[in-house]
Amino acid sequence: MKIKSIYINGLHNASNVTYAFGDVVYIFGNNGVGKSTILQAIQFALLGYIPGTAKNSKDAILRHSPHEDIAVRLDLEGVSISRRLSRTVNQTTVDPVGYDISTITKELELPIFNFNEFVGQTANKLKEYFIKNILPTVDGNLNWEKILTESIIDCNFQDRDEVVKYGMSLVSDIEGEVLDQVITANTRFKEEQSFNKAEIQRLQNTIDSLIYYDDYIGVSDPVALNAEILSLNALRDQLIKYDTAIATVQAHRTQIAELNTKLDILGGKEVYDNITKLLPQLYSRREQLNKEIQSKSNDISALRATMNSMETIISSKGTCTYTNEPCKSIIAKIDVLRNDLVTKKAQVVEAEAELENLRIDGATCSDTIRDCESTINQFNSIWERLTALEGSLGGLAPKPDTDKTLPQIEAEIEMLNNSMMKLQANIKYNETIESITKLKFEAELHGEALSKWVKKTDTNGLQTTLMLAPFEELANTMTGYLHQMYRNTDLKAHFNITSKANSFSFGLVRDGIYIPYDMLSSGEKCLYTLALMICIVNNNKSPLKVLLCDDMFDHLDSTTIENTFATLKNISDIQFIFAGVKDCENARDIMITPQ
C-alpha cells in the first residue's frame, strides 16, 4: 500500500490544495513555502495528531491552523481517510466504511514519523525497541530446563531441582517464535516476581502480627486452664445468685415489717374480729331501717291521699258530684273536715320528719358498713401479701462453700482469662511460626531464582544473545545501502551489543574505528538514518510502506544526493516522500513544488 494523494485545507497556509505522489517524491522549495505542511498533513491524516505535539491536545494541533479549522483527506491504494478538526468538530471518515486504520498506523510514529524522539530514548529502551519491533524473528528451539538451571548455578539452593520445577511451571506452556517465547517468559517472571515480593511481605506481616509472651509462666494445658476458669465462673454465678436471694429476703422482711405496722395501725386481729362480728348486725339494722323507711313512706302517701279527698270536698262547698246541687248533709260536715284536714297536715309533717330521721340513720348505717368492709379488705390484702412473703423466705439455697468475696473471684477470673489469652497466643505462635517461616524461606528462594531468570531473559540477557545474528544481518543490509549512497566501501553500519545494561548503541565503523551515531557528521547521520529507516520499513508489519523525511538532504553534497536518489528509485517496495531546499538534477522528474 502506498499514498496516492493528499488534500489540505487550513493547515498552516495551505488552502484547498491537493498533491499527488509517486513511488519517490521530492517536495522542493524555499523555506516557508509549505514543504513541512504536506508531511504534517499526511501524519495528521494517518495518526489524528502531528508527531512532536501533544497527542490528546486539540489546542496543540490547532496552533498549526491560522483559522483553527483543519481538513485533510489522504487517498491510499484502496483506502481514503478524511479528518476535520476545529473548536467544535473532531471528525474522522474512512472509506470503505468499517476499515480499521489501526492496521496501517500501529507503531508508525516511532521511528517512522519521529526519528529524533526514537534515538533520544535510553540505551536499554532502544535495544528493546529494536528487538521487539524492528529485527526479524529467530528460528530455533529453547531448552527452558537448561536455561533455568544454568541461570541459578551460582545460587546456594539445597533442592535446585524443585526450584527449576517451579520455574518450568511458569514457562512450559509458552509457544511461538523463539524471541516471543523469551519476551513472554520475561514478562511472566516479572509478574511472578512482583507477586512473590508481595507474598514475602504478606508472610512477613503475618510473622510480625504474631505475639509471643515471654512472661507467661502458667500451665501449658489450655484445657486445664479453661476448666479452672469455668469452675470459677460457676462459683461466681452461685455467689451472685445467693447474694441476690439474700438481698431479696431482706427486702421481703422489710416489707413484712411494714405490713405488720399497717396491721397494728388498723387495730390488729382484735379489731378485725370485732368488725367481723359487727357486720351482720349492721346488715340487719340496715335492712330494718329500709323496711321502716318504706312503711313510713307508704303512711305519708296514704295521709296525702286522704288530705286530697278532704280538700276536694271542702273546695266544692257541699255540691253533690252527681246532681251538682248543694247537699245539706255534706255541707254539715265541711267544718268538721276542715278541722280534720289541719290534724292530717300536722300528722304528715310529723311523719316526714320521722322519715328523714330514718333515712339519715340508714345512710349512717351504710357508711359504717362500707368502712367495715374496706377495713376487712385491707386486713385480707395485707395478710395475703404477708403469707406470700413469708412463704418466699423458705427454700433459700445454701451459701457457696467459699471464703472468697465476689470481687476476689472476679479478679481471679480476669487474671486467668489474661493467662488464657497469653497461652493461646503462644500456642498459635508456636504452631504458625514454623510453617510461615518455611513458606517465607521458600518464597525468598523463588525470589532469588526469579531475579536470575528475569535478568537472563531481559533485553540485555537472552534476548540479546538470540538477536546477535539479526543485528548483524540488519547491519549488513544497512551497509549495502550506505555503500550505494556514499559510494564508499570503507563505511560499515554497526550495532554495539553487550549484556551490560545501558551499553547498547549504534553507529558506523569508519577505517576500523567505531563511531556512535551521536558522534557522526551531519551527512553521515542523514544517510545512516535513511539506511536504517529503509530496513525498518521493510520489516514493518504495516501494509503502508512509506518513509517521510524532512530536510534530510540539506547536509549532503550534490553527488551524494544524486547517488541517494538513484539508489531509492531502485527500491520498489517502499514509497519515499522527502522535503528539502536543495535542488537535485536527478530528482527533477519527481519534484513537487508547494502551492
SVG drawing of the C-alpha trace seen along z (x, -y; Angstrom):
<svg xmlns="http://www.w3.org/2000/svg" viewBox="-130 -33 171 65">
<polyline fill="none" stroke="black" stroke-width="0.4" points="0.0,0.0 1.2,-3.5 0.0,-7.1 -1.7,-8.4 -2.6,-12.0 -3.3,-14.4 -5.8,-17.2 -5.1,-20.0 -7.2,-23.0 -6.4,-25.2 -3.1,-23.6 -0.6,-26.5 -1.1,-28.4 -2.4,-25.5 -5.8,-26.3 -7.8,-23.8 -4.7,-22.2 -4.2,-18.6 -0.9,-16.8 -0.4,-13.5 2.5,-11.2 4.6,-8.6 6.9,-6.0 9.7,-8.6 8.7,-12.2 10.9,-15.2 9.0,-18.3 11.3,-21.1 11.2,-24.8 12.5,-27.6 11.9,-27.8 8.4,-28.7 6.6,-27.6 4.8,-24.7 7.0,-21.6 6.7,-20.5 3.0,-21.3 2.5,-18.5 4.4,-16.0 2.4,-17.1 -0.9,-16.7 0.0,-13.1 0.9,-12.4 -2.3,-14.1 -4.5,-12.1 -2.9,-8.8 -2.5,-9.4 -5.0,-12.0 -2.3,-14.2 1.1,-15.6 4.1,-13.8 6.1,-16.1 2.9,-17.7 0.7,-16.5 -1.3,-13.6 -4.6,-14.4 -4.4,-18.2 -6.8,-19.8 -5.1,-23.2 -1.6,-21.8 -2.9,-20.7 -5.0,-23.8 -1.9,-26.0 -0.9,-24.8 -4.0,-26.5 -4.5,-30.2 -8.3,-29.8 -8.4,-26.9 -10.1,-24.7 -8.2,-21.9 -9.4,-19.5 -7.3,-16.8 -8.0,-13.8 -5.4,-11.1 -6.0,-8.8 -4.1,-5.5 -4.4,-2.4 -7.9,-1.1 -8.5,-3.4 -9.4,-7.0 -9.0,-8.8 -10.6,-12.2 -10.2,-14.3 -11.8,-17.6 -10.8,-19.4 -12.0,-22.7 -13.1,-24.0 -16.4,-22.4 -15.7,-19.5 -13.5,-16.4 -14.5,-14.1 -12.8,-11.2 -14.3,-9.4 -12.9,-6.2 -13.8,-4.8 -14.6,-2.0 -16.7,-2.2 -15.5,0.1 -11.9,0.2 -9.6,0.4 -6.9,-2.2 -5.0,-1.0 -3.8,1.8 -1.9,-0.9 -0.9,-3.2 0.1,-0.8 3.6,-1.6 4.2,-4.1 5.2,-7.2 8.4,-5.8 10.6,-5.6 8.7,-6.1 7.5,-9.6 9.6,-10.8 13.2,-9.5 14.7,-12.2 12.5,-11.1 13.3,-7.5 17.1,-7.9 16.6,-10.0 15.5,-7.0 17.7,-5.3 20.1,-2.6 18.0,0.2 14.8,-1.2 16.4,-1.4 17.7,2.1 14.3,3.3 12.6,1.5 14.9,3.0 14.5,6.5 10.7,6.3 9.7,4.1 12.4,4.0 14.5,7.1 13.3,10.2 12.2,13.3 14.7,16.0 14.1,19.7 15.1,22.4 14.1,24.1 14.7,23.3 15.7,25.8 14.0,24.0 15.1,26.5 18.7,26.0 18.3,22.2 16.6,22.1 19.2,24.4 22.2,22.6 20.8,19.2 20.8,20.3 24.0,22.3 25.7,19.9 22.8,19.9 23.1,21.9 19.9,24.0 19.6,27.3 16.9,28.6 17.8,27.0 15.5,29.4 12.4,28.2 13.3,24.6 13.7,25.4 10.5,27.3 8.8,24.2 10.3,22.1 9.2,24.7 5.6,24.3 5.8,20.7 7.2,21.3 6.3,24.8 3.1,23.7 4.8,20.9 4.7,21.4 5.6,19.3 8.7,17.9 11.9,18.1 12.2,14.4 8.5,14.1 8.9,17.0 11.7,15.3 9.8,12.0 6.7,13.7 8.9,15.6 10.5,12.4 7.0,10.8 5.8,13.8 8.9,13.8 8.5,10.1 4.8,10.6 5.7,13.6 8.5,11.6 6.0,8.8 3.6,11.4 6.4,13.1 7.6,9.9 4.0,9.2 3.7,12.7 7.0,12.4 5.7,9.1 2.4,10.7 4.2,13.6 6.4,11.1 3.4,9.1 1.8,12.4 5.0,13.1 5.1,9.6 1.4,9.9 2.1,13.0 2.7,12.3 4.7,14.4 4.5,13.7 7.9,14.4 6.5,13.5 3.9,16.3 4.7,18.9 1.3,20.6 0.1,24.0 0.7,25.2 -2.5,27.1 -5.3,24.8 -8.0,27.4 -7.0,27.5 -6.8,23.7 -10.2,23.4 -11.7,25.9 -10.4,23.7 -11.9,20.6 -15.3,22.4 -15.2,23.6 -14.6,20.0 -17.3,18.7 -19.8,21.2 -18.7,20.3 -19.2,16.6 -22.7,17.3 -23.6,19.2 -22.4,16.4 -24.2,13.8 -27.4,15.9 -27.0,16.3 -26.3,12.6 -29.3,11.8 -31.5,14.2 -30.3,12.7 -31.0,9.2 -34.5,10.4 -35.2,12.0 -34.0,8.8 -36.3,6.8 -39.2,9.1 -38.6,9.0 -38.6,5.2 -41.9,5.3 -43.3,7.8 -42.4,5.4 -44.0,2.6 -47.2,4.6 -47.3,5.6 -47.0,2.0 -50.0,1.3 -51.9,4.1 -51.1,2.5 -52.4,-0.8 -55.6,0.8 -56.0,2.3 -54.8,5.8 -56.6,9.1 -59.0,8.0 -60.3,5.1 -60.7,7.5 -62.7,9.9 -64.9,7.2 -65.7,5.8 -66.4,9.3 -68.9,9.8 -70.4,6.3 -71.1,6.5 -74.1,9.0 -75.7,6.7 -75.1,3.7 -76.5,5.6 -79.7,6.5 -80.0,2.9 -79.8,1.6 -82.4,4.0 -84.7,3.0 -84.2,-0.7 -85.0,-0.2 -88.3,1.5 -89.2,-1.3 -88.4,-3.9 -90.7,-2.1 -93.5,-1.8 -93.3,-5.4 -93.2,-6.5 -96.4,-4.4 -98.1,-6.1 -97.3,-9.5 -98.7,-8.7 -102.0,-7.4 -102.3,-10.6 -101.7,-12.8 -104.4,-10.9 -106.9,-11.4 -106.0,-15.1 -106.5,-15.5 -110.1,-14.0 -110.9,-16.3 -109.6,-19.4 -111.7,-18.4 -115.0,-18.2 -114.2,-21.5 -113.5,-23.3 -116.8,-22.0 -118.8,-23.8 -121.2,-20.9 -122.1,-20.4 -123.1,-16.8 -120.9,-15.3 -123.9,-13.5 -126.7,-16.2 -124.5,-19.3 -126.8,-20.6 -125.9,-21.6 -126.2,-18.7 -127.2,-19.5 -125.5,-16.5 -122.2,-17.3 -122.5,-21.0 -123.0,-20.0 -119.6,-18.0 -117.4,-20.7 -116.4,-22.4 -115.5,-19.0 -113.5,-18.2 -111.6,-21.5 -110.6,-20.6 -109.6,-17.0 -107.5,-18.4 -105.5,-20.5 -104.9,-17.5 -103.9,-15.4 -101.4,-18.1 -99.8,-18.0 -99.5,-14.2 -97.8,-14.5 -95.2,-16.9 -94.5,-14.7 -94.3,-11.6 -91.9,-13.3 -89.6,-14.3 -89.6,-10.7 -88.9,-9.6 -85.9,-11.9 -84.5,-10.6 -84.9,-7.1 -83.1,-7.9 -80.2,-9.6 -79.9,-6.5 -79.9,-4.3 -77.2,-6.4 -75.1,-6.3 -75.6,-2.6 -74.5,-2.1 -71.4,-4.3 -70.5,-2.2 -70.9,1.0 -68.7,-0.3 -66.0,-1.4 -66.1,2.0 -65.9,3.8 -63.0,1.6 -61.1,2.4 -61.7,6.1 -60.5,6.0 -57.3,4.1 -56.8,6.8 -57.3,9.6 -54.9,8.0 -52.2,7.4 -52.5,11.0 -52.3,12.4 -49.1,10.4 -47.7,11.4 -48.4,15.1 -46.7,14.9 -43.7,13.0 -43.2,15.3 -43.5,18.3 -40.7,16.9 -38.4,16.9 -38.3,20.7 -36.2,22.8 -33.2,20.5 -30.2,22.2 -27.2,22.6 -24.3,20.2 -21.5,21.5 -18.6,23.2 -16.0,20.4 -14.4,17.7 -13.7,15.6 -15.7,12.5 -17.3,11.7 -14.6,9.0 -11.9,11.5 -13.4,14.2 -13.9,11.8 -10.3,10.5 -9.1,14.2 -11.2,14.9 -9.8,11.8 -6.2,13.0 -6.9,16.5 -8.5,15.0 -5.4,13.0 -3.3,16.1 -5.5,18.0 -5.0,15.2 -1.3,15.3 -1.2,19.1 -3.4,19.3 -1.2,16.6 1.9,18.6 0.4,21.8 -0.7,20.1 2.8,18.6 4.5,22.0 2.0,23.6 2.3,20.9 5.8,19.6 7.4,22.8 5.1,23.1 5.1,19.4 8.9,19.2 9.2,22.2 6.9,20.6 8.8,17.3 12.1,19.1 10.7,20.9 9.3,17.6 12.7,15.9 14.4,18.8 11.9,18.3 12.5,14.6 16.3,15.2 15.7,17.5 13.1,15.2 15.7,12.3 18.2,14.5 15.5,15.6 14.3,12.0 17.9,10.9 18.5,14.0 15.5,13.3 15.6,9.5 16.8,7.2 20.4,7.5 20.2,11.2 18.9,14.0 17.1,11.5 20.4,10.0 22.1,13.4 19.3,14.6 19.3,11.3 23.1,11.1 22.7,12.6 19.6,10.5 21.5,7.4 24.4,8.4 22.1,9.1 20.5,5.6 23.9,4.0 25.0,5.8 21.8,4.7 22.3,1.1 25.9,1.3 24.8,2.3 22.5,-0.8 25.3,-3.0 27.8,-1.8 25.3,-2.6 24.5,-6.1 28.0,-7.0 29.9,-5.1 32.4,-4.4 33.1,-0.7 35.1,-1.8 32.0,-2.5 30.1,0.2 26.9,-0.1 27.4,1.4 25.4,2.2 27.3,2.3 25.6,5.1 26.7,6.4 24.9,7.9 25.8,4.9 22.9,2.6 22.6,-0.7 25.6,0.2 23.7,0.6 24.5,-1.9 24.6,-2.0 26.7,-3.9 29.4,-3.5 32.7,-1.8 35.0,-4.0 38.6,-2.9 38.2,-0.2 37.1,-2.6 33.6,-2.5 31.8,-5.9 28.5,-6.1 25.5,-7.7 25.6,-10.9 29.3,-11.4 28.7,-11.1 28.8,-14.1 25.5,-15.6 25.8,-14.0 26.6,-10.6 23.7,-10.8 21.4,-11.6 22.4,-8.6 22.7,-6.3 19.1,-7.3 17.9,-6.7 19.5,-3.3 18.1,-2.3 14.7,-3.6 14.6,-1.6 15.3,1.6 12.7,0.7 10.0,0.0 10.9,3.2 10.4,5.2 7.4,3.2 4.1,5.2 2.0,2.2 0.6,2.6 1.7,-1.1 5.4,-1.1 6.2,-4.8 9.2,-6.9 8.8,-10.6 11.9,-12.7 12.2,-16.5 15.4,-18.5 17.4,-15.3 19.4,-16.4 20.4,-19.8 23.6,-18.3 24.6,-16.3 26.7,-17.3 25.1,-17.2 26.9,-14.0 25.7,-12.1 22.2,-13.4 22.3,-12.2 23.6,-8.7 20.9,-8.6 18.0,-9.3 19.4,-6.8 19.5,-4.2 16.0,-4.9 14.5,-4.7 15.6,-1.1 13.7,-0.2 10.2,0.6 8.6,1.8 8.9,-1.4 7.4,-4.9 9.8,-7.8 8.5,-11.3 11.2,-13.8 11.2,-17.6 14.2,-19.9 15.6,-23.2 18.4,-21.7 18.0,-21.4 18.7,-18.0 19.1,-17.3 18.4,-13.6 15.0,-14.4 13.5,-16.8 11.0,-14.2 9.7,-13.5 9.7,-17.1 6.6,-18.7 6.5,-22.4 4.1,-23.5 1.4,-25.9"/>
</svg>
